C-alpha cells in the first residue's frame, strides 16, 4: 500500500456483553497507530448477532471508549444496518463466478463430515453444487458460497506475525450469504472494511486464520488487501487466557476500581508493545513512539501490581483539575454521592498533599477524609486509641498555641515545636492525637497539610471536639 495513503484503522466490537479489556487494548493500538500518523480511527459495532446484541452492550462499548479517551471519527457504524450492501457484494461475487449457489441441506452437510471423519479425510465440506450447471438448480432455498482455490497456498504478510501460509486445500468454501438472505460475519467484515476505507486491520491473533479466508473475498473483488497486524492475546498472571478468575475483565470495572484513564492507556499500550525500556509514558510519547514493529509476537500477561504502580505515578503527575474531573466521573460510575461545592473546593485545595500517596481514586478519597468529612469526626479504631486521656489533655493545652500561630507551614511547625519543647514532650506524642482529631484516621496526609487545607477555625474546632471526647 503506498505510503501516501492516509491511515485508517478501526475497532469493531460485538455488543453482546461488557467491553473486554482485550478489546480495549486492541482499540488503543488502533487509536495510537491512526492518531500518531494523522489518520482516522473508526468505530463499527458488529451487531449482526441479533439474539445476543443489546442496546445496553452497545452503550457499554461507547462508555468504555469515552472513559479511555479513545475518540473516534464520525458516527459509530452499525454492521446490521449494512446487510443490504453485504448481500449486494455476495451477488456480485456470484456474477463474477467467484461464488456459487449451494442447495445442500444441513443433514447432507453433516453426513458428508461424518463420513470424512470416519475415513480420515479433511472434513471441510465440498459441495456437489460447486461446478453444477445452473440449469440443474432446483427451486429451493440456497446459500452463496465462495469458490475457494483448491491448489496452491494463501499467504498473509502480517506486520506482527510475519509471513503466514495456508494450504488452499485447507480453506473451505465458506458461506457468504445464508439461505434467509442474511450475510455472514466473514463477508460483512470485509465489505465494511473496504467501504470504510480501512487501510490497517489491527486485531487479536485469534483472527489470523480469518485473514486467510477473508483475503479470498478481497482477491475475488479485485480489492487491495489491508495491512494486517494480528496482536497476541492477553493472558492472566498464570499464563492462561484472561478471565474473571484473574480479576476484572470488563473496562467499566477498571473505572469503578478507581484507576485513572491515562494509566490504563499507558499500561495497556505497554501490554504487548514496547519502546526501549520505557514503562511510564504520556499519551504524547505513546503517539510519537507507537509502531507495529514494536508489538511482541508472544502473549502478554496482565499484572495488577504493575498496573497499580503506574496508576500511582499517573495520579502523582496529573494536573489537579484533570484529577478532579476524573474523580467526579469515578463517583458517578460507582453510584457514590457527588461532591458538594464545599467538598470540591477543599478536595481541590488538598490535592497537592493527596496525589503523591494514592494508587487509586478510592485511596485518594479515603486519604481526603479530613477534607470531605464533617464534624464531629468519629475516629476509627486505631485513631480512637490515640485519643486516651493523656493525649486529650495534650490537645487541650495545644489549642491556644494553634489559635495564636501564624497560619503558614513554617508558623505551624514552629508553634507545635515550641509547645513540645515547653511541655517537654516529643512530637511523636503530639502527632497521633492531632491526626486523629483532624481526620478521625490514623493514616492521613501530614498534620500540617491538613491544618493548612481546612484552616484555623475548623482545625481548632476539631481539636476541641477530640479533647472533650469521653474516653471508653
N, C-alpha and C positions, 0 to 999 in steps of 0.2 A: 504494500500500500504506500503511495507516495508520501514523503514527509510533509508536504504542503497540505495534506488533507487534515482539516480540523478534527481533533479528537472528540469522539462522542462515546461515552460509556453509559451503562445503565445498571440498575438493580431491579430485579423482578421477583419479589417475594410472593408467596401464595398466602392469601388471607384465611388460613384455616386454623389459626391459634395465635399465641403470642409471637412477638418478633424475637427469634432466637439470637443469642449473642454471636453465633457464627454468621448469620445473615447480616448483622450489624457490622462485623469485621469486613465482610465482602463489600458491603455498601461503602464503608470507609475507604477501602482500597480503590474502588471505582471513583469515588469523590476526589480523593487525593490525586489520582492519575489525571483526571479531566481538569480539575481546577488548577493544578500545577502547570498545565500547558495551555491555559486559556480556552479550554474546550467546554463541552456541555456534559452535564450529568443528568440523566433522565430516570424517572421512576415509572415502572409499569407494575400494575397489580395483576398477577396471573390468577384470575378468578374464574377460570373455566370449570373448575370442580364446583358445580352449583350446590351440591348437597353439603359440602364441608365449608364453603366460603361464606363468611358472615360480615355484615357491616361493622360489627364490633371489632373483628380481627383486622379489618382494613384500617379502622381508626387507630388501633393499637400500633400498626405499622407507621402511620403518619405521625403519631405522637412520639414514637421511638426515634424516628428520623429527626424530628424537630428538636427533641431533647438533646440528641447527639450533635446537633448543629450541622447536619448534613443537608444543606439546602439543595433542591433540585430545580431544573429549568422547566418552565411550562407547567401544564397540569399533569397530574398522575394519569396514566393511560390504563383503561380497563381492557384487559385482553378479551373478556367475554363479549364486549360491545363490538369487537372487530371480527366476529365469527364469519360474517358475510365475505369479508376480504380474504380470510383464510380459505374459505371454500372456493373462492374465485381462483386462487393460486392452484389449488388441488385440481380443478378442472383445466387450468392452463397446462399443468403437467400431463394430464390425460391427453390433451390435444397434441402435445409435443411427442407423445409416445414414451415419455419418461415415467408414466404411471399407467395403471390398468385397473379395470373393474374386476373385483373378485366376489363371486357369488357363493363361496364356500360357507357352510353353516358352522356354528361353534362346535357342534358334535363331530363334524368331519375334521375340523382342525385338531380337536382333542384326540381323535382316533389316530390321525397322522403322527402326532407327537408321541403317543404311547407306543406305537409300532416302531418308530425311530429309536426311542429309548430302549426298547427290548432288543433291537438289533444293533445297538451301539452306534447308531448314526447321529449326525447333527440334528437336533430337534427343531431348528428353525423351519417354520412352515414353508413348504414350496407349493404354491397354489397351482392347481391344474388350469386356472384361467389366465395365467401369465401370458401365454402365447396363443390363447384361443381366438378363433375367428369371431369378430364382433357379431357376425350373422348368427352365431350359435348362442348368443347371450339370451338367457331367459328373462321374462318379465317379472323379476323378483328383486327384493332389496339387495344392495351390494355395498361393499366398502371400496374405497380407492386406495390401492397400494402403490408404493414407489417401486420402480423396476430397478432394484439394486444390481450392481455388476456382480457376476459370479466368478470372474477371473481377476487375477492381479491383487493389488494392495490399495488401501486407502491410507494416506499419510497426513498426519496433522503436525505441523511445525508449531509447537507450543512454546510461548515465551518463558514459561516456567519449567515445564516438563521436558522440553527438548523435542526431538523428532520422535513421534509415536506412530507405530504402524499396526494396521489390522489387515488380516487376510479378508478379501472381499467375500470369500466363501462363508465367513462367519457373520456377515452382515445380512440381516433378514429383509424381506420386502415389507417394511413397516407400513402400518395403516396410516394414511394421511387424513382421510375423511371417513367417519363412521357411517353405518347404514342409515342413521337418522339424520345425516347431513351435518353433524357437528364435527369440528376439526379436532385432531389430537394435539396434545401438548407439543410433540416433536415438530409438527408443521407450524403451529401458531407461533412458537418461539422464533423460528427462522423468519417468517413473514414479518412479524413485529420488529425484529432487529433490523431487517432491511428497510422497512418503511420508516423507521425512526432514525435511520442513518447511523446506526451503531457501528463504530469502527473497531472497538476493542471489547471483547467479551471476557470479562474477568469474573470468574466464578469458582465454586468449590470443585476439587478434583474428583468428586463423586459424579460429576457431569462429563468427565473426559471421554467416556465411551459414547455419550450422546453426541459429542462433537463429530465423531466419525460418521455417524448416521445422519446428522443434520447437514453435514457437508455435501451429502448426495443431493439434497434439495438445492443448495446453492449452485452446484455444478450444473444440475439439470435446467435451472432457470437462467444460467449464464450470469449469476450474481457473484461479485467478488467476495471471497471469504474474509471475515473479520480477522483481526489478530486475536488469537486465543491465548488466554493465560489462566490455567487451572491451578488454583492455590490449594495447599494442603488443608485438611480439616483441623479443627481444634479438639484436642484431647483433654481429658481430665488429668489431675496430678498422677493418677495411677496408670496412665498410658492408654486408657480406654476412652471410647467416644464420650464427649462431654454430655452429661445428663443430669437429671435432678439429684441423683445421689451425690454428686460432687458439690452441689450448691445451686445458686441461682443460674438459670439458663436464659431467662427472658430479659430483654433490655429494660422493661419497666421495673423489674425487681432491683436493678442496679441503681436506678434513680431513687427508689424507695429506701435503699440501703444507705443513701446519703453520699454517694460518690459524685464528685464534680465531673461534668461532661468533658472538660478539657483533659482530665486524667484518663477517662475512658478512651478518648481518641488516641492519646499517647500510648496507653497500654495495648489497645487493640492493634494499632499500627505496628508496634514492636512485636506483636504475637504472630510470628511467621515472616517478618521482614526486618531487615537490619540496615543501619548505616554506620559502618565502623563499630565503635564501642558505645555509641550514644544510647542512653537509656531514657533520660529525661530531656524532652524537647518540646518546643512550642509548635503551634499549628503552622506558623510561617516557615519554620525549619522543616517540618514534615512535608509541606507543599513543595519546598525547594528541593528536598532530597529524594522524595519517593520516586522509585522507578521499578519496573517489572523485574529487572535483573537482580534486585536486592531481595526478592522473595525466595524463601527457602523451599526446597523440594520436600523436606521431611515435615511431618505434622508438628504443630506447636502444642505445648502443654500449658494449660491455664494454671496460674499460680496466684492465689488470692493474697498472699503476703506481699508479692511484688506489686500487685495492683494497689494495695493499701499504702505501700511505701510511696508509690507515685502520686497517689491521691494527696498524701500529706505534703509532698513537695509542691503540687499544683495549688493547693489551698494557700500555702505559705507565699507563693509567688503571685497569686491573683490580685487584681485590683479590688479594693474593698467594695466598690459599687457593683462589680460583677458578682462578687460573692453574695451580696445582699439579694440580688436578683435571683440567683440560683437557690438561695435558702427559702425565699418566698415560694418558688416552684416546688421545692422539696416538701415544704409544709403542706402545700396543696395536694401533692401526689400521695402523701401519707395520711390525708384527711385530718391533719392536725389543725388546731385553731390558728388562724392567721395572726400576725403580729399587730399589736396596736401601734398607733403613730409614736407613742412614747417609747414602747419597746423597740421599735425600729430605729429610733434616734439613738437610744442607749446602745443597742447592738452595734450600730454603725460606729459609734464613738469607741466602743470596746474592741473593735475588730483587730486593731493593731496588736493587742495582747492575747488574742484568741487564736489567730490563724496559724501561728507557728507551732501550735501544740496538737492540732486536730488532724485526724486522717479521714474523718467523715463529717458531714454536716451534723449528724446526730451527736458526735463527740463535741463538736464546736458549740452546739446549743446547750449541751449539758454543762460545759465549762462556762457558758454565758449565763448560768442560772442566777448569778449575783445581779446581772443587769436586767434579766427578764422577769424574775420573781417579784413578789410583793410582800411588804411587811404585814404581819410578823412572820419572819422566816422560821420554819420548823426544821431544826437541824436533823440531819440523818444520824444514824447510829454512831459513826465514827466522830462526827462533829460534836455530837452531844457529849461524848466523853471528854472533849477538850473544854467543856464549859462546867467544870467542877467548881465548888465554892471558892477555892483559892483563885482560880482563873477569872471567875466573875468579879472578884474583888479587884483584880488587876485591871480589868476593863473599866470598872467604876473610877479607879484612880487615874486611868489614862484619859478619860473623857475631857477634862478641862484642858489638857495638853493639846488634844486634837482641835478643840474649839479655838485656841489661840495660835495654832500653827499656820505658817504660810502654806497655802494650798497648791504647792508645786511638789514634784517628786523629791527635790533636794530638801524642801522645807519639811515634808512629812518624814523623810528619813532622819532628819536632824531632830525633829520633835520626839520621835519614838526612841531614838538612840539616847537622847538626853534623859528621857523618862526612865529608860532601862538602867542607865548609869546612876541616876539619882536614887532609884529603888534598889539598886544593887542586884538586879536580875538580868538574866541573859535574854537576848532577842528570841531565842528558841522557846522561851516560856510565854512570850507575848504573841508571836505569830499564830500558833494554832487556835487559841480562843478568838483572836481577832478575825482570823479566816472563817471560823465557824459563825461568828456574829455577822459578818458581811455577806456570806453566801449560804450558810447552813450546810456547807460541804467541807470535807477535809482536803479535797483536791480542787484547786482553783488557780486562776492566774495570781500574779504577785499581789500581796495585800496593798501595796502602794498603787498599782494599776487600778485595782478595784475602787479604792477611795477616790482616785482622780476621776474615774468614769462616773461614779454615782454622785459625787460632790460632798461638800462639808456637812450640810444639814442631814442628808439621808444617811451618811456614814455615822454621824453622832446618834441619830435616832435608832439605828440598828444596833450600835454598841450598847446603848441604854436598854434596848429590848433584851439583849442577851445578858447584860449584867443583872437585870432584875428578874431573870428567869428562875423559877423554882427548880432546884435540883431534884433528881429522882431519889 
